Amino acid sequence: PRYRLIVMFSSIFPMVLQQVTAVSYDSVSIAMGFVLFSLFTRQLEKKIVFLRELVATYGVLLVFLFTKPGYYLFALLLVVPVRLVRMPIGKKIILSLILFAGITWCVWYSLTLRI
């Protein structure tokens, strides 16, 4: 609700409207981008993030990375909400390493695909 105007303003750009109405992977990547933005901002506003919310955001991020390669730096932002998950520091480090390994695998896989 707090960033609603940003999402509404960016969704009425003519190029966004043209890409969403066309049947292509651009419409999926724009939709996943909006969902990822809303999940990420929601997690940053909360004091405690549940592990299932972080896993859901990670799943959306993987779909987003497979639809539009090239946005790999956004994937590193997912490690930021790990500090809000309530668990011991050792498990947080392991969770961060798992997330980073998954992002690295996704980048490697999408870069080595033959078109």
C-alpha positions as protocol buffer text, in pm:
chain_id: "A"
residue {
  index: 1
  type: PRO
  ca { x: 0 y: 0 z: 0 }
}
residue {
  index: 2
  type: ARG
  ca { x: 284 y: 239 z: 70 }
}
residue {
  index: 3
  type: TYR
  ca { x: 442 y: 219 z: -276 }
}
residue {
  index: 4
  type: ARG
  ca { x: 118 y: 185 z: -468 }
}
residue {
  index: 5
  type: LEU
  ca { x: 169 y: 513 z: -655 }
}
residue {
  index: 6
  type: ILE
  ca { x: 511 y: 404 z: -782 }
}
residue {
  index: 7
  type: VAL
  ca { x: 369 y: 81 z: -923 }
}
residue {
  index: 8
  type: MET
  ca { x: 67 y: 258 z: -1072 }
}
residue {
  index: 9
  type: PHE
  ca { x: 282 y: 531 z: -1230 }
}
residue {
  index: 10
  type: SER
  ca { x: 531 y: 289 z: -1382 }
}
residue {
  index: 11
  type: SER
  ca { x: 258 y: 62 z: -1516 }
}
residue {
  index: 12
  type: ILE
  ca { x: 99 y: 333 z: -1734 }
}
residue {
  index: 13
  type: PHE
  ca { x: 405 y: 404 z: -1946 }
}
residue {
  index: 14
  type: PRO
  ca { x: 319 y: 349 z: -2315 }
}
residue {
  index: 15
  type: MET
  ca { x: 595 y: 93 z: -2369 }
}
residue {
  index: 16
  type: VAL
  ca { x: 482 y: -111 z: -2070 }
}
residue {
  index: 17
  type: LEU
  ca { x: 123 y: -108 z: -2196 }
}
residue {
  index: 18
  type: GLN
  ca { x: 237 y: -216 z: -2542 }
}
residue {
  index: 19
  type: GLN
  ca { x: 450 y: -501 z: -2407 }
}
residue {
  index: 20
  type: VAL
  ca { x: 182 y: -625 z: -2170 }
}
residue {
  index: 21
  type: THR
  ca { x: -85 y: -638 z: -2439 }
}
residue {
  index: 22
  type: ALA
  ca { x: 141 y: -836 z: -2672 }
}
residue {
  index: 23
  type: VAL
  ca { x: 175 y: -1208 z: -2620 }
}
residue {
  index: 24
  type: SER
  ca { x: 543 y: -1243 z: -2535 }
}
residue {
  index: 25
  type: TYR
  ca { x: 781 y: -1315 z: -2253 }
}
residue {
  index: 26
  type: ASP
  ca { x: 796 y: -940 z: -2183 }
}
residue {
  index: 27
  type: SER
  ca { x: 451 y: -948 z: -2029 }
}
residue {
  index: 28
  type: VAL
  ca { x: 555 y: -1229 z: -1795 }
}
residue {
  index: 29
  type: SER
  ca { x: 873 y: -1049 z: -1693 }
}
residue {
  index: 30
  type: ILE
  ca { x: 686 y: -723 z: -1626 }
}
residue {
  index: 31
  type: ALA
  ca { x: 426 y: -904 z: -1416 }
}
residue {
  index: 32
  type: MET
  ca { x: 695 y: -1091 z: -1223 }
}
residue {
  index: 33
  type: GLY
  ca { x: 881 y: -763 z: -1175 }
}
residue {
  index: 34
  type: PHE
  ca { x: 577 y: -601 z: -1015 }
}
residue {
  index: 35
  type: VAL
  ca { x: 519 y: -903 z: -792 }
}
residue {
  index: 36
  type: LEU
  ca { x: 886 y: -914 z: -694 }
}
residue {
  index: 37
  type: PHE
  ca { x: 890 y: -541 z: -618 }
}
residue {
  index: 38
  type: SER
  ca { x: 583 y: -567 z: -396 }
}
residue {
  index: 39
  type: LEU
  ca { x: 714 y: -874 z: -210 }
}
residue {
  index: 40
  type: PHE
  ca { x: 1055 y: -715 z: -157 }
}
residue {
  index: 41
  type: THR
  ca { x: 920 y: -384 z: -29 }
}
residue {
  index: 42
  type: ARG
  ca { x: 677 y: -567 z: 199 }
}
residue {
  index: 43
  type: GLN
  ca { x: 960 y: -768 z: 349 }
}
residue {
  index: 44
  type: LEU
  ca { x: 1171 y: -459 z: 405 }
}
residue {
  index: 45
  type: GLU
  ca { x: 888 y: -285 z: 591 }
}
residue {
  index: 46
  type: LYS
  ca { x: 831 y: -575 z: 830 }
}
residue {
  index: 47
  type: LYS
  ca { x: 1035 y: -628 z: 1142 }
}
residue {
  index: 48
  type: ILE
  ca { x: 1023 y: -1010 z: 1113 }
}
residue {
  index: 49
  type: VAL
  ca { x: 1008 y: -1207 z: 789 }
}
residue {
  index: 50
  type: PHE
  ca { x: 890 y: -1567 z: 794 }
}
residue {
  index: 51
  type: LEU
  ca { x: 1093 y: -1826 z: 609 }
}
residue {
  index: 52
  type: ARG
  ca { x: 800 y: -1925 z: 386 }
}
residue {
  index: 53
  type: GLU
  ca { x: 770 y: -1564 z: 263 }
}
residue {
  index: 54
  type: LEU
  ca { x: 1138 y: -1561 z: 176 }
}
residue {
  index: 55
  type: VAL
  ca { x: 1106 y: -1892 z: -9 }
}
residue {
  index: 56
  type: ALA
  ca { x: 804 y: -1759 z: -203 }
}
residue {
  index: 57
  type: THR
  ca { x: 1001 y: -1450 z: -300 }
}
residue {
  index: 58
  type: TYR
  ca { x: 1291 y: -1671 z: -407 }
}
residue {
  index: 59
  type: GLY
  ca { x: 1057 y: -1877 z: -627 }
}
residue {
  index: 60
  type: VAL
  ca { x: 920 y: -1564 z: -795 }
}
residue {
  index: 61
  type: LEU
  ca { x: 1277 y: -1442 z: -843 }
}
residue {
  index: 62
  type: LEU
  ca { x: 1379 y: -1764 z: -1017 }
}
residue {
  index: 63
  type: VAL
  ca { x: 1081 y: -1739 z: -1254 }
}
residue {
  index: 64
  type: PHE
  ca { x: 1174 y: -1376 z: -1316 }
}
residue {
  index: 65
  type: LEU
  ca { x: 1535 y: -1465 z: -1396 }
}
residue {
  index: 66
  type: PHE
  ca { x: 1435 y: -1741 z: -1636 }
}
residue {
  index: 67
  type: THR
  ca { x: 1194 y: -1516 z: -1826 }
}
residue {
  index: 68
  type: LYS
  ca { x: 1433 y: -1226 z: -1869 }
}
residue {
  index: 69
  type: PRO
  ca { x: 1805 y: -1299 z: -1842 }
}
residue {
  index: 70
  type: GLY
  ca { x: 2019 y: -1002 z: -1761 }
}
residue {
  index: 71
  type: TYR
  ca { x: 1865 y: -892 z: -1434 }
}
residue {
  index: 72
  type: TYR
  ca { x: 2104 y: -1089 z: -1218 }
}
residue {
  index: 73
  type: LEU
  ca { x: 2201 y: -799 z: -993 }
}
residue {
  index: 74
  type: PHE
  ca { x: 1842 y: -782 z: -870 }
}
residue {
  index: 75
  type: ALA
  ca { x: 1884 y: -1137 z: -749 }
}
residue {
  index: 76
  type: LEU
  ca { x: 2145 y: -1027 z: -499 }
}
residue {
  index: 77
  type: LEU
  ca { x: 1886 y: -802 z: -333 }
}
residue {
  index: 78
  type: LEU
  ca { x: 1714 y: -1114 z: -205 }
}
residue {
  index: 79
  type: VAL
  ca { x: 1992 y: -1171 z: 45 }
}
residue {
  index: 80
  type: VAL
  ca { x: 1895 y: -843 z: 221 }
}
residue {
  index: 81
  type: PRO
  ca { x: 1571 y: -974 z: 386 }
}
residue {
  index: 82
  type: VAL
  ca { x: 1759 y: -1272 z: 529 }
}
residue {
  index: 83
  type: ARG
  ca { x: 1867 y: -1052 z: 819 }
}
residue {
  index: 84
  type: LEU
  ca { x: 1499 y: -1012 z: 914 }
}
residue {
  index: 85
  type: VAL
  ca { x: 1431 y: -1386 z: 940 }
}
residue {
  index: 86
  type: ARG
  ca { x: 1423 y: -1500 z: 1301 }
}
residue {
  index: 87
  type: MET
  ca { x: 1678 y: -1780 z: 1328 }
}
residue {
  index: 88
  type: PRO
  ca { x: 2033 y: -1828 z: 1463 }
}
residue {
  index: 89
  type: ILE
  ca { x: 2318 y: -1655 z: 1280 }
}
residue {
  index: 90
  type: GLY
  ca { x: 2468 y: -1984 z: 1162 }
}
residue {
  index: 91
  type: LYS
  ca { x: 2145 y: -2081 z: 988 }
}
residue {
  index: 92
  type: LYS
  ca { x: 2122 y: -1734 z: 835 }
}
residue {
  index: 93
  type: ILE
  ca { x: 2465 y: -1777 z: 683 }
}
residue {
  index: 94
  type: ILE
  ca { x: 2370 y: -2119 z: 547 }
}
residue {
  index: 95
  type: LEU
  ca { x: 2044 y: -1978 z: 406 }
}
residue {
  index: 96
  type: SER
  ca { x: 2235 y: -1691 z: 242 }
}
residue {
  index: 97
  type: LEU
  ca { x: 2481 y: -1937 z: 87 }
}
residue {
  index: 98
  type: ILE
  ca { x: 2194 y: -2152 z: -46 }
}
residue {
  index: 99
  type: LEU
  ca { x: 2027 y: -1846 z: -198 }
}
residue {
  index: 100
  type: PHE
  ca { x: 2353 y: -1730 z: -351 }
}
residue {
  index: 101
  type: ALA
  ca { x: 2426 y: -2078 z: -490 }
}
residue {
  index: 102
  type: GLY
  ca { x: 2080 y: -2098 z: -645 }
}
residue {
  index: 103
  type: ILE
  ca { x: 2118 y: -1756 z: -805 }
}
residue {
  index: 104
  type: THR
  ca { x: 2463 y: -1849 z: -935 }
}
residue {
  index: 105
  type: TRP
  ca { x: 2327 y: -2173 z: -1083 }
}
residue {
  index: 106
  type: CYS
  ca { x: 2040 y: -1985 z: -1248 }
}
residue {
  index: 107
  type: VAL
  ca { x: 2281 y: -1734 z: -1402 }
}
residue {
  index: 108
  type: TRP
  ca { x: 2512 y: -2008 z: -1528 }
}
residue {
  index: 109
  type: TYR
  ca { x: 2225 y: -2215 z: -1667 }
}
residue {
  index: 110
  type: SER
  ca { x: 2061 y: -1928 z: -1852 }
}
residue {
  index: 111
  type: LEU
  ca { x: 2392 y: -1808 z: -1997 }
}
residue {
  index: 112
  type: THR
  ca { x: 2484 y: -2151 z: -2131 }
}
residue {
  index: 113
  type: LEU
  ca { x: 2149 y: -2225 z: -2298 }
}
residue {
  index: 114
  type: ARG
  ca { x: 2171 y: -2268 z: -2671 }
}
residue {
  index: 115
  type: ILE
  ca { x: 1916 y: -2069 z: -2864 }
}
